[in-house]
Amino acid sequence: MGNRGMEELIPLVNKLQDAFSSIGQACNLDLPQIAVVGGQSAGKSSVLENFVGRDFLPRGSGIVTRRPLVLQLISATAEWGEFLHCKGKKFTDFDEIRQEIEAETDRATGANKGISPVPINLRVYSPHVLNLTLIDLPGITKVPVGDQPVDIEQQIREMIMQFISRESCLILAVTPANTDLANSDALKLSKDVDPQGLRTIGVITKLDLMDEGTDARDVLENKLLPLRRGYIGVVNRSQKDIDGRKDIKAALEAERKFFLSHPGYRHMAEKMGTPRLQRVLNEQLTNHIRDTLPAFRSKLQSQLLALDKEAEEYRGYRPDDPSRKTKQLLQMVQQFSVDFEKRIEGSGDQVDTVELSGGAKINRIFHERFPFELVKMECDEKEMRREISYAIKNIHGIRTGLFTPDMAFEAIVKKQVIKLKEPCVKCVDMVIQELINTVRQCSNKLECFPMLREETERIVTTHIRDRESRAKDQVLLLIDIQLSYINTNHEDFIGFANAQQRSSQTNKSQSSAGNQVIRKGWLTINNISIMKGGAKEYWFVLTAESLSWFKDDEEKEKKYMLPLDNLKVRDVEKSFMSSKHIFCIFNTESRNVYKDNRTLELACDTQDDVDSWKSSLLRAGVYPEKTVTVESETTTTADNFSMDPQLERKVETIRNLVDSYMAIVNKCIRDLMPKTIMHLMINNVKDFINAELLAQLYSAGDQNALMDESQEQAQRRDEVLRTHQALKEALAIIGDISTTTITVPMPPPVDTSWMGGSSGGRRSPPPSPTAPRRMSSGQRPAPRGAPPPPNRPGPLGPFNNTADSPQAPSRPNRAPPSIPSRRPPPSPTRQVPP
């Protein structure tokens, strides 16, 4: 065979295939193999039976092969078959092998002629076979039969592509000779995954059924639709021969006589037939294994390294050892405590780069979400002025007041302070939810022990809920403390005398901060029409006075600048087709915001990004839209009041005083809320986990029951150990194989452009002996009278180029006719003086 040092390669791959199939890892390793592809009734099964020399494959109408059949042929002195799913059982009767294939197929697919990608592994030992591994795939069909699904053709194509798309798979494309080769489904599929033809071997069947006067000589000589590995023709038994139980040995002898006697094939008879195909496949599979062996070894080594640490932990593992359970319980609780603290306090190792979690998310709640919720509670200017005017009038009663009443100030301030309770309680709820999520994330490492995980989550969550009521009581107490005494002597309070003056100073300071950059980032403008390109992503820059966006983050090409005057923000419902979260900016005076659009819709990838941008806009003075109820609308329209100049001055004064005092209260609440929650909630939960969780678990019940591992974990442990052992054995087997052996080079490339004509057409007449031969560029003509070059048969027989292939009509070796020399006599030598 030319590769004697590697004759054990095919049995080696068979062992690997069995080892990894038994542990469910066959799909993860691309073992070198040959996939047999062809249309319905193309003769695939007959080719395989000719290899074995026995009838063993199911036959009938519809799809016969409904599951991939991994057929491993092994040369031996005796003859029997073995199935991977029937370990230890030898089948000496090949009729029983056929029945077992049918029964195993029905077990996976049912009796409705459905298909399944799960392979059946059959190993055949015989003195009549060469070492070979093939995969018989379902035949390509067009129309469903019986109860088959309507998309049966698509299912079969997807299954075939799953196998032949692997670079380690050789493709045996089987096509009947009595059909047009240009319409071959097998060649079409192989060309899709192997356009260069490096892995495709053509097989032409049913040569004896072609119309009289036609042959497939052009195809077999690799002229019509060239393949780099060429074609081999075979003659299978007819249906009449099969029904008559014609012996395969007799069929192979009839095949040999057919090629020797046919005038179109007798010159290539030694390169045709089932024995030749078997030898070529054996040789090419061996060479293919040699070529893919280095990459295959590297893949095995990488998988072994990935499993080393886990397998070391599982080796010597005793699930029922009480001392192991106690030790592991302590380790699990300690690890849970460390993970929880790392997620809250932050850590440099195992950083989550996908989303915020734990302490980072709580930090965002404290400094972005909570301030945003505080501002949402503020009422708009018109409503505030109306309330102040009503308060002043109600305090004066029937009399006309001469001075601004301080009781109106206190009444308005207390009403505003009470509104702070809702965002404060909401802040506690958001922190609690994040704490619970953190507990669940940390408990993922306990999933091997379901009862321990469930009990740990229950104990910690119960403690968090218990602290929730304490924290909310303390937060509400902070609000009640602010209500109990309005401190007008606070150092930051402007006082009655400075109310008007401080207001003008505030306006000046706000105008002077116009160039301050508040935030930068990417946002998608969602409401650009499709005619103008649809939604686009831009780089946005938010300052205290404007919102600008640029083409990219270099900020060189400005697209637009939007002033923030009279702008507000509102949420937009997420559309059904969109994966982004949207909010919009609009003008309170119903003017266009951006070109012809009344609103500017901006989209982010996550809701957290939306909340963060809304908080930044809030700092720039763009407030969220107020939801106005019907009752308040009717009240506003019914009570259109007018104020005299004196009342207007009083309202303005109290308005400035309220703003000044509420700024003090908000500053105090924003400072105390994180401190309160940290002390009463987060730090307390950390201390509880460190000090009391283990004691609570011991008092919860039977510790041995807590440490009972899940069934999935037991299966995972067994699978890891078996896979690790199989990988080690595979590497050991491969290490014993010497790859420094004689190899056969790949055939030279051929022109892969498909030529016109039918595969079953008449062969073209042989070229005339006197016709000039076309030579490739760079080829030098042989001198007249020189003997022809020796015929150099390639390593693959009929797979050479047509110029060098032995398929050309054989001629007797005659001496070339003597032709008188026509060269001129040599010219006399000229003497050159020294």
PyMOL commands that set and color helices and strands:
alter all, ss='L'
color gray80, all
select helices_A, chain A and resi 4-6+9-22+26-28+44-52+94-109+152-164+181-183+185-193+207-209+217-220+239-243+248-261+266-271+274-314+322-345+359-376+381-396+406-418+421-446+450-484+499-512+530-532+607-619+630-638+645-691+693-700+703-706+711-735+797-799
alter helices_A, ss='H'
color red, helices_A
select strands_A, chain A and resi 33-38+69-75+80-83+120-126+132-136+169-176+200-205+231-233+517-525+536-543+546-550+558-563+567-572+581-587+599-604+623-624
alter strands_A, ss='S'
color yellow, strands_A
deselect
rebuild
show_as cartoon
